[in-house]
């Protein structure tokens, strides 16, 4: 019987299925340009899209100067877009802009069947259940709460809070430093061979690959599942 004491989950593609479109002028950039204009910052839709992408790239370059795999805080970009047009946004307006952006870009979002039940069952079995996600809190916090997942984790880390993201080992360290367990007592569960599985194995963790994207590769890990096969994961963990 494996003695796994902590289970670290990725979020998108692992517990939540999501599809967004951040390119569409009609779906996203036109309504967002109206929203900015309502608050004193005028942009044409294509102009706003280009300004957003430029600001994201510049912020990423600034944070990456130290050599880490940087994750920006997207609110910084939304606030900058207001200031570049002479408007001074409040914190509330910046948060509302982030929500508007996410809602307009969203095509689909739903938890995989049984995701919440899986997390609750693992906690009931005495496992420490953690989230380590490459995600923006401005987008993700509301989505976690919408599906009732916020109460399912003992530790919840979102990369925008830490200015670093997977697969950088430094981001894993932010969570591992909070867990009183050795590497061989922890498993990483994710849908990315590059961001989740490889760094977990490099750090000596166990790993489970949920192949929800039809990846033809078979990464080196303890368990490979076709899709979000939580039954197979529970059998491996709980017997």
QUIURNOR-V744959 format. One record per pair of residues at least 24 apart in sequence whose ideal C-beta (glycine too) atoms are under 8 Angstrom apart, sorted by the first residue. I is the first residue (numbers start at 1). J is the second residue. If there is no record, write none. Layout:
# QUIURNOR-V744959
i = [I | I]
j = [J | J]
This chain:
# QUIURNOR-V744959
i = [1 | 2 | 2 | 2 | 3 | 4 | 4 | 4 | 4 | 4 | 4 | 5 | 5 | 5 | 5 | 5 | 5 | 6 | 6 | 6 | 6 | 6 | 6 | 6 | 6 | 6 | 7 | 7 | 7 | 7 | 7 | 7 | 7 | 7 | 7 | 8 | 8 | 8 | 8 | 8 | 8 | 8 | 8 | 8 | 8 | 9 | 9 | 9 | 9 | 9 | 9 | 9 | 10 | 10 | 10 | 10 | 10 | 10 | 10 | 10 | 10 | 10 | 10 | 11 | 11 | 11 | 11 | 11 | 12 | 12 | 13 | 13 | 13 | 13 | 13 | 13 | 14 | 14 | 14 | 14 | 14 | 14 | 14 | 14 | 15 | 15 | 15 | 15 | 15 | 15 | 16 | 16 | 16 | 16 | 16 | 16 | 16 | 16 | 17 | 17 | 17 | 17 | 17 | 17 | 18 | 18 | 18 | 18 | 19 | 19 | 19 | 19 | 20 | 20 | 20 | 20 | 21 | 21 | 22 | 23 | 24 | 25 | 27 | 27 | 28 | 28 | 28 | 31 | 31 | 32 | 32 | 32 | 32 | 35 | 35 | 36 | 36 | 36 | 36 | 39 | 39 | 39 | 39 | 40 | 40 | 40 | 40 | 41 | 41 | 41 | 41 | 41 | 41 | 42 | 43 | 43 | 48 | 51 | 51 | 52 | 52 | 55 | 55 | 63 | 68 | 68 | 68 | 68 | 69 | 69 | 69 | 69 | 69 | 69 | 70 | 70 | 70 | 71 | 71 | 71 | 71 | 71 | 71 | 71 | 71 | 72 | 72 | 73 | 73 | 73 | 73 | 73 | 73 | 74 | 74 | 74 | 74 | 74 | 75 | 95 | 98 | 98 | 98 | 99 | 99 | 101 | 102 | 102 | 102 | 109 | 110 | 111 | 111 | 112 | 112 | 112 | 113 | 114 | 114 | 115 | 115 | 115 | 115 | 116 | 116 | 116 | 116 | 118 | 118 | 118 | 119 | 119 | 119 | 120 | 121 | 121 | 122 | 122 | 122 | 123 | 123 | 125 | 125 | 127 | 128 | 128 | 128 | 128 | 129 | 129 | 130 | 130 | 130 | 130 | 130 | 130 | 131 | 131 | 131 | 131 | 132 | 132 | 132 | 132 | 132 | 132 | 133 | 133 | 133 | 134 | 134 | 134 | 134 | 135 | 135 | 136 | 137 | 155 | 166 | 166 | 166 | 166 | 167 | 167 | 167 | 167 | 167 | 168 | 169 | 169 | 169 | 172 | 172 | 172 | 176 | 187 | 187 | 189 | 193 | 193 | 197 | 208 | 208]
j = [239 | 206 | 236 | 237 | 185 | 127 | 185 | 186 | 187 | 206 | 237 | 126 | 127 | 128 | 181 | 185 | 186 | 127 | 128 | 129 | 130 | 179 | 181 | 185 | 186 | 187 | 122 | 127 | 128 | 129 | 130 | 186 | 187 | 189 | 237 | 130 | 131 | 132 | 175 | 186 | 187 | 188 | 189 | 200 | 205 | 119 | 129 | 130 | 131 | 132 | 189 | 190 | 131 | 132 | 133 | 166 | 188 | 189 | 190 | 191 | 192 | 195 | 196 | 131 | 133 | 135 | 140 | 144 | 133 | 135 | 190 | 191 | 192 | 210 | 212 | 213 | 112 | 189 | 190 | 191 | 196 | 210 | 212 | 228 | 111 | 112 | 115 | 119 | 149 | 228 | 109 | 110 | 111 | 112 | 115 | 143 | 147 | 149 | 108 | 109 | 110 | 111 | 112 | 212 | 106 | 108 | 109 | 143 | 106 | 107 | 108 | 109 | 102 | 105 | 106 | 107 | 105 | 107 | 105 | 49 | 105 | 49 | 104 | 105 | 101 | 104 | 105 | 100 | 104 | 97 | 100 | 101 | 104 | 97 | 100 | 81 | 82 | 85 | 97 | 82 | 87 | 89 | 93 | 82 | 85 | 86 | 87 | 81 | 82 | 84 | 85 | 86 | 87 | 85 | 81 | 85 | 81 | 81 | 84 | 77 | 81 | 80 | 81 | 163 | 163 | 164 | 168 | 170 | 164 | 165 | 166 | 167 | 168 | 171 | 163 | 164 | 165 | 134 | 159 | 160 | 162 | 163 | 164 | 165 | 171 | 160 | 163 | 136 | 137 | 138 | 160 | 161 | 163 | 98 | 136 | 138 | 139 | 160 | 138 | 138 | 136 | 138 | 139 | 138 | 142 | 139 | 138 | 139 | 142 | 143 | 147 | 147 | 149 | 212 | 228 | 230 | 228 | 228 | 230 | 147 | 149 | 228 | 230 | 147 | 148 | 149 | 152 | 230 | 233 | 234 | 149 | 152 | 153 | 152 | 234 | 238 | 234 | 237 | 238 | 152 | 154 | 237 | 238 | 237 | 154 | 155 | 179 | 181 | 153 | 154 | 154 | 155 | 156 | 157 | 175 | 179 | 155 | 156 | 157 | 158 | 157 | 166 | 171 | 172 | 175 | 188 | 157 | 158 | 159 | 159 | 165 | 166 | 195 | 159 | 160 | 160 | 161 | 179 | 192 | 195 | 196 | 199 | 194 | 195 | 196 | 198 | 199 | 199 | 199 | 202 | 203 | 199 | 200 | 203 | 203 | 222 | 237 | 233 | 217 | 219 | 221 | 233 | 236]
